[in-house]
Amino acid sequence: MTSTDLSSALRKRVLYSSIGLAIVVSAIFINVALNLSRDLGESLELEHSTKVLSQLTKHVKSVIHDGKINELALDVNVKDELIGLLGRDVIGLEIWFNKKHIKLKSSPSYALNKLINNAVNAHKSNFDFIEIDDDRVLWIYENSPIDNLSILMVNKTYALDKATTYVSNRLVITAFLTFWLAVWGALFISALITKRFEQSNKKLKYLATHDILTGLPNRAYLYEYAQLYLNAENIKKHQEVNTLLAVYLIDLDKFKDINDTMGHLVGDEILKAISIRLCNLKEKNSQVIRYGGDEFVVWCDNLDETKATSLAENIVTLCRQPIEVNNYVFETSVSVGVSYYPRSGIQLDDLLRNADISMYQAKKHRLGFQVFQQELFTRSEFRINLRGQLNSALEQSQFVLYYQPKVQLPSNNIIGVEALVRWLHPLEGLLGPNMFIDIIEQSMFVHEFTRYVLMQAIIQCRTWLDNGIELSIAVNISPYNLMDPDLVSYISDLLIHYKVPAALIEIELTENASMVNIDKTQEIFTQLKKLGVKLSIDDFGTGMSSLAYIKHLDVDYIKIDRLFINDVVTDKRDEAVISSLLVLCQKLNILTIAEGVETIEQANKLINLGCDLAQGYLYSKPLPAEEMTKLLSNSKE
């Protein structure tokens, strides 16, 4: 039912209820008024008749006193004198004295009335109003035992009937006027209520479909609007004229940091500023919706692909402009995901999901905006499925360790291995770390996963020791593990439990990860150093502050990123960087490990430059524990 139908139904209900109430009130009013007028008329009639009867009684007593009682029925003059005291409405007058019954005036119409007969026979004074032959009659029986005198007077109540009729006529007119006044009042009230209801309904609908902070339409509005728009007719229209409906999902980058640091009031002002900027977009057919939190949706119709891309660029540029709040200037940025209707979906949920996938791709690679492509959905769907299977994978030990040797230059003797995780997925087969490591780091299982890997590595180290192979194992940990207060004690407990020397375990942390919080990293590294564990910085040289931070961390190894190794033979700049780094590490008494060595030429160049250790496919690909054990056994021979 629409709000218009609801308003009309409410108005009818109020009107009908008011009319019904007016009818009931008028009926009650008439009934009560008639009863009151009749009671009042009867009271006046009784009072008048009582006075007449009192005068009549005095006259009769006077006649009795004069000794003319016997003449009352015979003497016409005496009788007329007595009857003259009566009104013309009296239809009966009977007197009882000393057992004499004199009927001065009588009528058979009341002679058989039980009430009158009962009062006469009982010699008990009484009165009542009765109906006789469609006439209303008042009878009064007065008994005076002292005088031995009784009188019955019966008269028609014409005056009462006239009064009642008069009052009734006036009441009918009054009731009619009251009824129509009530109807008009009902119409006015119903119109007033309907208007108030419509105003309240509009206000409630606005509140339900608009964001209070920015005044923009909200998610509920978007779904309501899309339900009307997304239909077969519009699909056909877009296909015929080759136009697109573009849905832009906009997410503010690092907005949570602003909220946490500066407070929600500042965050709210930034959201309002962004909403104003988006509303100032020059596209005529665009609508801006606050989707929730720090996310906005721009809905723009009748675009070609060039204009759609241009609008995405405008959104990114517009939102990058500095915003001043409370004398602070914030340089904001956004990530925008774009999906096209009907190309990227014909339902709103599909369009938003695909725009969301594109937006996270743009955010991950700092692209500004990303238009949805099918391969993004396939990859995202695959990753979502993996995320949902992490718990069962840990419980079922589906994560296995592969080991890649590290060799000493120039002898190529294996002096250690790096543990690299693979996911032995029951359906997808063997998955490399690039497929799932970042998923784990963003999940609640990051600590549990790292502990699992550490345990498997230490168990393998123990197995090799039992087989006469003493070899260090390097394990990568996530920067989030630095926030685990029990990490160091957990490693210590494992080393004690499996009786593995701490020097055989090496903890690797990527340079960028270790620089997230240098103080926390230094604290954890110091504790691990006291434990006897070896420490390494992985992918060194890819960060912006490598040389500035290297002196703060007391590490045993620095692993030179493969980015510098790839072209070290042909690129003099790479050679110069590696050479300088090797000199620095020698001065700091830190061993260097070259990653990603794949050719003899690379290895020879590194030997000439003075690199200590190397790791890469030139020496061995990552191997499962059994194959690695065979390789180690063969190298010993």
C-alpha positions as CSV (number, residue, x, y, z in Angstrom):
1,M,0.0,0.0,0.0
2,T,1.4,3.4,-1.0
3,S,1.4,6.4,1.3
4,T,-1.4,8.0,-0.8
5,D,-3.6,4.9,-0.4
6,L,-2.8,4.8,3.3
7,S,-3.7,8.5,3.6
8,S,-7.0,8.1,1.8
9,A,-7.9,5.0,3.9
10,L,-7.0,6.9,7.1
11,R,-9.2,9.9,6.0
12,K,-12.2,7.6,5.2
13,R,-11.8,5.8,8.5
14,V,-11.7,9.1,10.4
15,L,-14.7,10.4,8.5
16,Y,-16.8,7.3,8.9
17,S,-15.9,7.0,12.6
18,S,-16.8,10.7,13.1
19,I,-20.2,10.3,11.3
20,G,-21.0,7.2,13.3
21,L,-20.0,8.9,16.5
22,A,-22.2,11.9,15.5
23,I,-25.2,9.6,14.9
24,V,-24.7,7.8,18.2
25,V,-24.3,11.1,20.1
26,S,-27.3,12.7,18.4
27,A,-29.4,9.6,19.3
28,I,-28.3,9.6,22.8
29,F,-28.9,13.4,23.0
30,I,-32.5,13.0,21.7
31,N,-33.3,10.1,23.9
32,V,-32.0,11.8,27.0
33,A,-33.6,15.1,26.1
34,L,-37.0,13.4,25.5
35,N,-36.8,11.6,28.8
36,L,-35.9,14.8,30.5
37,S,-38.7,16.8,28.8
38,R,-41.2,14.0,29.6
39,D,-40.1,13.8,33.2
40,L,-40.3,17.6,33.5
41,G,-43.7,17.7,31.8
42,E,-45.0,14.9,34.1
43,S,-43.7,16.7,37.1
44,L,-45.5,19.9,36.1
45,E,-48.7,18.0,35.2
46,L,-48.6,16.3,38.6
47,E,-48.0,19.5,40.4
48,H,-50.9,21.2,38.6
49,S,-53.3,18.3,39.1
50,T,-52.4,18.0,42.7
51,K,-53.3,21.7,43.2
52,V,-56.7,21.1,41.4
53,L,-57.3,18.0,43.6
54,S,-56.4,20.0,46.7
55,Q,-59.0,22.7,45.8
56,L,-61.5,20.0,45.0
57,T,-61.0,18.2,48.3
58,K,-61.5,21.5,50.2
59,H,-64.7,22.1,48.3
60,V,-66.0,18.6,48.9
61,K,-65.2,18.9,52.6
62,S,-67.1,22.3,52.6
63,V,-70.1,20.5,51.0
64,I,-69.8,17.8,53.6
65,H,-69.6,20.3,56.3
66,D,-72.8,22.1,55.0
67,G,-74.6,18.7,55.0
68,K,-75.0,18.8,51.2
69,I,-73.1,15.6,50.4
70,N,-76.4,13.8,49.6
71,E,-77.3,16.6,47.2
72,L,-74.0,16.4,45.4
73,A,-75.1,13.7,43.0
74,L,-78.7,15.0,42.7
75,D,-78.5,18.8,42.8
76,V,-77.3,20.1,39.5
77,N,-76.1,23.4,40.9
78,V,-73.9,21.8,43.5
79,K,-72.6,19.3,41.0
80,D,-71.9,22.0,38.4
81,E,-70.2,24.1,41.0
82,L,-67.8,21.2,41.9
83,I,-67.2,20.2,38.2
84,G,-66.5,23.9,37.5
85,L,-63.3,23.5,39.6
86,L,-62.1,20.9,37.2
87,G,-60.2,21.4,33.9
88,R,-61.5,20.3,30.6
89,D,-59.0,17.5,30.5
90,V,-60.5,15.7,33.6
91,I,-62.3,12.5,32.4
92,G,-63.0,11.0,35.8
93,L,-64.0,12.2,39.3
94,E,-65.3,9.8,41.9
95,I,-65.8,10.4,45.6
96,W,-66.1,8.0,48.5
97,F,-67.6,9.2,51.8
98,N,-69.1,7.1,54.6
99,K,-69.4,4.2,52.2
100,K,-71.1,6.3,49.7
101,H,-69.7,6.2,46.1
102,I,-70.5,9.3,44.0
103,K,-69.4,9.4,40.3
104,L,-69.5,12.9,39.2
105,K,-67.6,12.1,36.1
106,S,-66.5,8.7,34.8
107,S,-65.3,6.8,31.8
108,P,-65.2,3.1,31.2
109,S,-61.7,3.5,29.7
110,Y,-60.1,3.5,33.1
111,A,-62.6,1.5,35.1
112,L,-60.8,-1.7,34.6
113,N,-57.3,-0.4,35.2
114,K,-55.6,-2.6,37.7
115,L,-53.4,0.1,39.2
116,I,-56.4,2.3,39.9
117,N,-58.5,-0.5,41.3
118,N,-55.7,-1.7,43.5
119,A,-55.2,1.8,45.0
120,V,-59.0,2.2,45.5
121,N,-59.5,-1.2,47.1
122,A,-56.4,-0.8,49.3
123,H,-57.6,2.7,50.3
124,K,-54.0,3.8,49.7
125,S,-53.1,7.2,48.2
126,N,-51.3,6.8,44.9
127,F,-50.8,8.3,41.4
128,D,-49.4,7.2,38.0
129,F,-49.3,8.0,34.3
130,I,-50.9,5.3,32.2
131,E,-51.7,4.8,28.5
132,I,-55.5,4.5,27.7
133,D,-56.7,4.4,24.1
134,D,-53.5,6.0,22.8
135,D,-54.0,8.8,25.3
136,R,-51.6,9.5,28.2
137,V,-53.6,9.8,31.4
138,L,-52.8,10.9,34.9
139,W,-54.8,9.4,37.8
140,I,-54.6,10.6,41.4
141,Y,-56.2,8.7,44.3
142,E,-56.3,10.6,47.5
143,N,-57.5,8.9,50.7
144,S,-58.1,10.7,54.0
145,P,-59.0,8.2,56.7
146,I,-59.5,11.0,59.3
147,D,-62.3,12.5,57.2
148,N,-63.4,9.1,55.9
149,L,-63.1,10.7,52.5
150,S,-61.5,9.4,49.3
151,I,-61.3,11.1,45.9
152,L,-60.2,9.7,42.5
153,M,-59.4,12.2,39.7
154,V,-58.4,11.1,36.2
155,N,-57.4,13.5,33.5
156,K,-55.8,13.5,30.1
157,T,-52.3,15.1,29.8
158,Y,-52.8,17.1,26.7
159,A,-50.5,19.8,28.0
160,L,-47.7,17.3,28.5
161,D,-48.2,15.8,25.1
162,K,-48.0,19.3,23.5
163,A,-44.9,20.1,25.5
164,T,-43.3,16.8,24.6
165,T,-44.1,17.3,20.9
166,Y,-42.8,20.8,21.0
167,V,-39.6,19.7,22.6
168,S,-39.3,16.7,20.2
169,N,-39.6,19.0,17.2
170,R,-36.9,21.3,18.5
171,L,-34.7,18.3,19.4
172,V,-35.0,16.8,15.9
173,I,-33.9,20.1,14.4
174,T,-31.1,20.4,17.0
175,A,-30.0,16.9,16.4
176,F,-30.0,17.4,12.6
177,L,-27.9,20.5,12.9
178,T,-25.6,18.8,15.4
179,F,-25.2,15.8,13.0
180,W,-24.2,18.0,10.1
181,L,-21.9,20.1,12.3
182,A,-20.3,16.8,13.4
183,V,-19.9,15.7,9.7
184,W,-18.3,19.0,8.8
185,G,-16.1,18.8,11.8
186,A,-15.2,15.3,10.9
187,L,-14.3,16.4,7.4
188,F,-12.2,19.2,8.7
189,I,-10.5,17.0,11.3
190,S,-9.9,14.2,8.8
191,A,-8.4,16.7,6.4
192,L,-6.2,18.1,9.1
193,I,-5.1,14.7,10.3
194,T,-4.4,13.5,6.8
195,K,-2.3,16.6,6.1
196,R,-0.4,16.1,9.4
197,F,0.0,12.4,8.5
198,E,1.3,13.1,5.0
199,Q,3.8,15.6,6.4
200,S,4.9,13.2,9.1
201,N,5.1,10.4,6.5
202,K,7.2,12.5,4.2
203,K,9.5,13.4,7.0
204,L,9.8,9.8,8.1
205,K,10.5,8.7,4.5
206,Y,13.1,11.4,4.2
207,L,14.8,10.3,7.4
208,A,14.6,6.6,6.3
209,T,16.2,7.3,2.8
210,H,18.7,10.1,3.6
211,D,21.8,10.4,5.7
212,I,21.5,12.8,8.6
213,L,25.1,13.9,8.6
214,T,25.5,14.8,4.9
215,G,21.9,15.1,3.8
216,L,22.6,12.8,0.9
217,P,20.4,9.8,-0.1
218,N,21.4,6.7,1.8
219,R,21.7,3.0,1.0
220,A,17.9,2.4,1.4
221,Y,17.2,5.1,-1.2
222,L,19.7,3.6,-3.5
223,Y,18.1,0.1,-3.4
224,E,14.6,1.7,-3.7
225,Y,15.7,3.7,-6.7
226,A,17.6,0.8,-8.3
227,Q,14.5,-1.5,-8.0
228,L,12.6,0.9,-10.2
229,Y,15.4,1.6,-12.7
230,L,17.0,-1.8,-13.3
231,N,14.6,-3.6,-15.6
232,A,14.4,-5.1,-19.0
233,E,13.3,-1.9,-20.7
234,N,16.4,0.0,-19.5
235,I,18.7,-2.9,-20.5
236,K,17.2,-2.7,-24.0
237,K,17.6,1.1,-24.1
238,H,21.3,1.0,-23.1
239,Q,21.9,-1.7,-25.7
240,E,20.2,0.2,-28.5
241,V,21.9,3.5,-27.9
242,N,25.2,1.9,-26.7
243,T,25.3,3.9,-23.5
244,L,26.2,2.8,-19.9
245,L,25.0,3.3,-16.4
246,A,28.1,3.7,-14.3
247,V,28.2,2.9,-10.6
248,Y,31.2,4.4,-8.8
249,L,32.0,3.0,-5.3
250,I,34.2,5.6,-3.5
251,D,36.2,4.8,-0.4
252,L,38.3,7.3,1.5
253,D,41.9,6.1,2.0
254,K,43.2,6.0,5.6
255,F,40.0,7.6,6.9
256,K,40.1,5.5,10.0
257,D,43.5,7.0,10.9
258,I,42.0,10.5,10.8
259,N,39.0,9.4,12.9
260,D,41.2,7.7,15.5
261,T,43.7,10.5,15.7
262,M,41.7,13.7,15.3
263,G,38.3,12.4,16.6
264,H,34.9,11.8,15.0
265,L,34.0,15.5,14.7
266,V,36.8,16.2,12.4
267,G,36.0,13.0,10.5
268,D,32.4,14.1,10.1
269,E,33.5,17.5,8.7
270,I,35.7,15.7,6.1
271,L,32.8,13.5,5.1
272,K,30.6,16.5,4.6
273,A,33.3,18.3,2.6
274,I,33.7,15.2,0.4
275,S,29.9,14.9,-0.1
276,I,29.7,18.6,-1.2
277,R,32.5,18.0,-3.7
278,L,30.8,15.0,-5.2
279,C,27.5,16.9,-5.5
280,N,29.4,19.5,-7.5
281,L,30.2,17.0,-10.2
282,K,29.2,18.5,-13.6
283,E,27.5,15.4,-15.0
284,K,23.8,16.1,-15.3
285,N,22.6,12.6,-14.7
286,S,24.6,11.8,-11.6
287,Q,23.3,11.1,-8.1
288,V,25.5,11.0,-5.0
289,I,24.6,8.5,-2.3
290,R,26.3,8.0,1.1
291,Y,26.6,4.2,1.1
292,G,27.9,3.9,4.7
293,G,30.9,4.8,6.9
294,D,33.5,6.5,4.6
295,E,32.0,5.0,1.4
296,F,30.0,6.9,-1.2
297,V,28.3,5.8,-4.4
298,V,27.9,8.0,-7.5
299,W,25.2,6.7,-9.9
300,C,25.5,8.2,-13.4
301,D,23.4,7.3,-16.4
302,N,23.7,7.7,-20.2
303,L,27.5,7.7,-20.4
304,D,29.8,6.3,-23.0
305,E,32.9,4.5,-21.8
306,T,35.2,7.6,-22.4
307,K,32.9,9.8,-20.3
308,A,32.6,7.2,-17.6
309,T,36.4,6.9,-17.3
310,S,36.7,10.7,-17.4
311,L,34.2,11.0,-14.5
312,A,36.2,8.5,-12.4
313,E,39.3,10.6,-13.0
314,N,37.4,13.7,-12.0
315,I,36.2,12.1,-8.8
316,V,39.8,11.1,-7.8
317,T,41.1,14.5,-8.6
318,L,38.3,16.4,-6.9
319,C,38.7,14.4,-3.7
320,R,42.5,14.9,-3.6
321,Q,42.1,18.6,-3.0
322,P,43.1,19.7,0.6
323,I,40.4,20.0,3.2
324,E,40.7,22.5,6.0
325,V,39.1,21.6,9.3
326,N,39.7,23.5,12.6
327,N,42.9,25.0,11.2
328,Y,44.2,21.6,10.1
329,V,44.7,20.8,6.5
330,F,44.1,17.3,5.4
331,E,45.2,16.0,2.0
332,T,42.7,13.2,1.4
333,S,42.7,10.6,-1.3
334,V,40.1,8.1,-2.5
335,S,40.0,4.7,-4.2
336,V,37.2,4.3,-6.7
337,G,35.7,1.0,-8.1
338,V,33.6,1.3,-11.3
339,S,31.0,-1.1,-12.6
340,Y,28.8,-0.7,-15.7
341,Y,25.2,-1.6,-16.2
342,P,24.3,-4.0,-17.8
343,R,27.9,-5.1,-18.7
344,S,29.0,-5.7,-15.1
345,G,25.6,-7.0,-13.8
346,I,21.9,-6.4,-14.0
347,Q,21.2,-6.4,-10.3
348,L,22.3,-3.7,-7.9
349,D,24.0,-6.2,-5.6
350,D,26.0,-7.5,-8.5
351,L,27.0,-3.9,-9.5
352,L,28.0,-2.9,-6.0
353,R,29.9,-6.2,-5.4
354,N,31.9,-5.8,-8.6
355,A,32.5,-2.1,-7.9
356,D,33.7,-3.1,-4.5
357,I,36.1,-5.7,-6.0
358,S,37.5,-3.1,-8.3
359,M,37.8,-0.5,-5.5
360,Y,39.9,-2.8,-3.4
361,Q,42.1,-3.5,-6.5
362,A,42.5,0.2,-6.9
363,K,43.4,0.7,-3.2
364,K,45.8,-2.2,-3.2
365,H,47.8,-0.9,-6.2
366,R,47.3,2.8,-5.5
367,L,45.6,3.2,-8.9
368,G,43.0,5.8,-7.9
369,F,40.3,4.0,-9.8
370,Q,39.7,0.7,-11.4
371,V,37.0,-0.4,-13.8
372,F,35.6,-3.9,-13.2
373,Q,36.9,-6.8,-15.3
374,Q,35.7,-10.3,-15.0
375,E,39.1,-11.7,-14.0
376,L,39.0,-9.5,-10.9
377,F,35.8,-11.2,-9.9
378,T,37.2,-14.6,-10.5
379,R,40.3,-13.8,-8.4
380,S,38.3,-12.1,-5.7
381,E,35.8,-15.0,-5.5
382,F,38.7,-17.4,-5.2
383,R,40.3,-15.4,-2.4
384,I,37.0,-15.1,-0.5
385,N,36.6,-18.8,-0.7
386,L,40.2,-19.3,0.6
387,R,39.5,-16.8,3.5
388,G,36.6,-18.9,4.6
389,Q,38.7,-22.1,4.6
390,L,41.6,-20.8,6.8
391,N,40.4,-22.3,10.0
392,S,39.8,-25.8,8.6
393,A,43.1,-25.6,6.8
394,L,44.9,-25.0,10.1
395,E,42.9,-27.7,11.9
396,Q,43.7,-30.2,9.1
397,S,47.4,-29.2,8.7
398,Q,46.9,-28.4,5.0
399,F,49.8,-25.9,5.2
400,V,53.1,-27.6,4.5
401,L,56.7,-26.3,4.5
402,Y,59.0,-26.3,1.5
403,Y,62.7,-25.6,2.0
404,Q,65.1,-23.6,-0.2
405,P,68.8,-23.9,0.5
406,K,71.1,-21.0,1.2
407,V,74.7,-21.5,0.0
408,Q,78.0,-20.1,1.0
409,L,79.9,-18.3,-1.8
410,P,82.0,-19.3,-3.6
411,S,82.0,-22.9,-2.3
412,N,78.2,-23.4,-2.8
413,N,78.0,-25.4,0.5
414,I,74.5,-25.4,2.0
415,I,74.7,-23.7,5.3
416,G,70.9,-23.2,5.9
417,V,67.5,-23.2,4.4
418,E,64.5,-20.9,4.3
419,A,61.1,-22.4,5.2
420,L,58.5,-21.4,2.6
421,V,54.8,-22.2,3.2
422,R,52.6,-23.9,0.6
423,W,48.9,-24.7,1.0
424,L,48.1,-28.2,0.0
425,H,44.5,-27.5,-0.9
426,P,42.2,-30.5,-1.3
427,L,40.5,-29.0,-4.4
428,E,42.9,-26.4,-5.8
429,G,46.2,-28.4,-5.3
430,L,49.4,-26.8,-4.2
431,L,49.1,-23.0,-3.7
432,G,52.0,-20.7,-3.5
433,P,52.3,-18.1,-0.7
434,N,51.3,-15.2,-3.0
435,M,47.8,-16.7,-3.2
436,F,47.1,-16.7,0.6
437,I,49.7,-14.9,2.8
438,D,48.1,-11.5,2.6
439,I,44.7,-13.1,3.3
440,I,46.1,-14.6,6.4
441,E,47.7,-11.4,7.5
442,Q,44.3,-9.6,7.3
443,S,42.6,-12.4,9.2
444,M,42.2,-13.3,12.8
445,F,44.4,-16.4,12.2
446,V,47.7,-14.6,11.7
447,H,49.2,-15.5,15.1
448,E,47.9,-19.0,15.0
449,F,49.3,-19.5,11.5
450,T,52.8,-18.1,12.4
451,R,52.9,-20.3,15.5
452,Y,52.0,-23.3,13.3
453,V,54.8,-22.6,10.9
454,L,57.3,-22.0,13.7
455,M,56.3,-25.3,15.3
456,Q,56.7,-27.3,12.0
457,A,60.1,-25.7,11.3
458,I,61.4,-26.5,14.8
459,I,60.1,-30.1,14.5
460,Q,61.8,-30.5,11.2
461,C,65.0,-29.1,12.7
462,R,64.8,-31.7,15.4
463,T,64.2,-34.4,12.8
464,W,67.3,-33.4,10.9
465,L,69.4,-33.3,14.1
466,D,68.3,-36.8,14.9
467,N,69.5,-37.8,11.4
468,G,72.9,-36.1,12.0
469,I,72.0,-33.0,9.9
470,E,72.7,-29.7,11.7
471,L,71.1,-26.9,9.6
472,S,69.6,-23.6,10.4
473,I,66.0,-22.9,9.3
474,A,64.8,-19.3,8.5
475,V,61.1,-18.6,9.2
476,N,59.3,-15.5,7.9
477,I,57.0,-13.8,10.4
478,S,54.3,-11.1,9.8
479,P,54.7,-7.6,11.1
480,Y,51.4,-8.3,13.0
481,N,53.2,-11.0,15.0
482,L,55.3,-8.2,16.6
483,M,52.1,-7.3,18.4
484,D,51.9,-10.8,19.9
485,P,53.0,-10.4,23.5
486,D,53.7,-14.1,23.8
487,L,55.7,-14.6,20.6
488,V,59.1,-14.7,22.2
489,S,58.0,-17.0,25.1
490,Y,56.3,-19.3,22.6
491,I,59.5,-19.7,20.5
492,S,61.4,-20.3,23.7
493,D,59.0,-23.0,24.9
494,L,59.2,-24.8,21.5
495,L,63.0,-24.7,21.5
496,I,63.1,-26.2,25.0
497,H,60.4,-28.8,24.3
498,Y,62.1,-30.1,21.1
499,K,65.6,-29.5,22.4
500,V,66.7,-27.5,19.4
501,P,69.5,-25.0,19.8
502,A,68.3,-21.4,19.4
503,A,71.1,-20.6,16.9
504,L,69.5,-23.0,14.4
505,I,66.4,-20.9,14.1
506,E,66.4,-17.7,12.1
507,I,63.6,-15.1,12.2
508,E,63.1,-13.1,9.0
509,L,61.1,-9.9,8.7
510,T,60.7,-7.8,5.5
511,E,62.3,-4.4,5.7
512,N,59.0,-2.5,5.1
513,A,57.3,-4.6,7.8
514,S,60.1,-4.1,10.3
515,M,59.9,-0.3,9.8
516,V,56.2,-0.1,10.7
517,N,57.1,0.5,14.3
518,I,60.9,0.7,14.7
519,D,60.7,0.8,18.5
520,K,58.5,-2.3,18.8
521,T,60.7,-4.1,16.2
522,Q,63.8,-3.2,18.2
523,E,62.2,-4.4,21.4
524,I,61.2,-7.8,20.0
525,F,64.5,-8.3,18.2
526,T,66.4,-7.6,21.4
527,Q,64.4,-10.3,23.2
528,L,65.0,-12.8,20.4
529,K,68.7,-11.9,20.4
530,K,68.9,-12.7,24.1
531,L,67.2,-16.0,23.4
532,G,70.0,-16.8,20.9
533,V,67.8,-16.8,17.8
534,K,69.4,-15.5,14.6
535,L,67.7,-12.4,13.0
536,S,67.4,-11.3,9.4
537,I,65.9,-8.4,7.4
538,D,64.3,-9.7,4.2
539,D,63.9,-7.8,0.9
540,F,66.4,-5.2,2.0
541,G,66.8,-2.1,-0.2
542,T,63.1,-1.9,-1.2
543,G,62.3,0.6,1.6
544,M,62.7,4.3,1.6
545,S,64.9,4.5,4.7
546,S,67.1,1.4,4.6
547,L,70.3,3.1,5.6
548,A,68.7,5.3,8.2
549,Y,67.2,2.3,10.1
550,I,69.9,-0.4,9.7
551,K,71.9,0.9,12.7
552,H,68.9,0.5,15.0
553,L,68.4,-3.2,14.5
554,D,71.0,-5.7,15.7
555,V,70.6,-8.4,13.0
556,D,72.8,-11.2,11.8
557,Y,71.8,-11.2,8.1
558,I,70.6,-8.8,5.5
559,K,69.0,-10.3,2.4
560,I,69.4,-8.2,-0.7
561,D,66.2,-8.1,-2.7
562,R,66.0,-9.9,-6.0
563,L,65.1,-6.5,-7.6
564,F,68.8,-5.6,-7.5
565,I,70.1,-9.1,-8.4
566,N,68.1,-9.5,-11.7
567,D,70.2,-7.0,-13.7
568,V,73.4,-6.9,-11.6
569,V,75.4,-8.3,-14.5
570,T,74.3,-5.7,-17.0
571,D,73.2,-2.7,-15.0
572,K,76.0,-0.7,-13.4
573,R,73.6,1.1,-11.1
574,D,72.5,-2.2,-9.5
575,E,76.1,-3.2,-9.2
576,A,77.0,0.0,-7.5
577,V,74.1,-0.3,-5.0
578,I,75.0,-3.9,-4.1
579,S,78.7,-3.0,-3.8
580,S,77.9,-0.1,-1.5
581,L,75.6,-2.3,0.6
582,L,78.2,-5.1,0.9
583,V,80.8,-2.6,2.1
584,L,78.3,-1.2,4.7
585,C,77.4,-4.7,6.0
586,Q,81.1,-5.7,6.3
587,K,81.7,-2.6,8.4
588,L,78.7,-3.5,10.6
589,N,79.7,-7.2,10.8
590,I,76.5,-8.3,9.1
591,L,76.4,-11.2,6.6
592,T,74.7,-10.6,3.3
593,I,72.4,-13.0,1.4
594,A,71.6,-12.4,-2.3
595,E,68.0,-13.5,-3.1
596,G,66.8,-14.8,-6.5
597,V,70.1,-15.9,-8.0
598,E,69.2,-17.8,-11.1
599,T,72.3,-17.7,-13.4
600,I,76.0,-18.5,-13.2
601,E,76.8,-15.0,-14.3
602,Q,74.8,-13.5,-11.4
603,A,76.6,-15.8,-9.0
604,N,80.1,-14.9,-10.3
605,K,79.3,-11.2,-10.2
606,L,78.2,-11.5,-6.6
607,I,81.3,-13.5,-5.7
608,N,83.5,-10.8,-7.3
609,L,81.6,-8.1,-5.3
610,G,82.2,-10.0,-2.0
611,C,78.7,-11.3,-1.2
612,D,78.7,-13.9,1.6
613,L,75.7,-16.1,0.8
614,A,73.2,-16.7,-2.0
615,Q,69.8,-18.3,-2.5
616,G,67.8,-19.0,-5.7
617,Y,66.8,-21.4,-8.4
618,L,70.4,-21.7,-9.5
619,Y,71.1,-23.8,-6.5
620,S,67.7,-25.4,-5.9
621,K,64.0,-24.6,-6.1
622,P,62.0,-24.9,-2.8
623,L,61.7,-28.6,-1.9
624,P,59.5,-30.6,0.4
625,A,61.2,-32.0,3.6
626,E,61.9,-35.5,2.2
627,E,63.5,-34.2,-1.0
628,M,65.5,-31.5,0.9
629,T,66.8,-34.3,3.2
630,K,68.0,-36.3,0.2
631,L,69.7,-33.1,-1.2
632,L,71.4,-32.5,2.1
633,S,72.5,-36.1,2.4
634,N,73.9,-36.0,-1.2
635,S,75.8,-32.8,-0.6
636,K,77.5,-34.3,2.5
637,E,78.8,-37.2,0.4
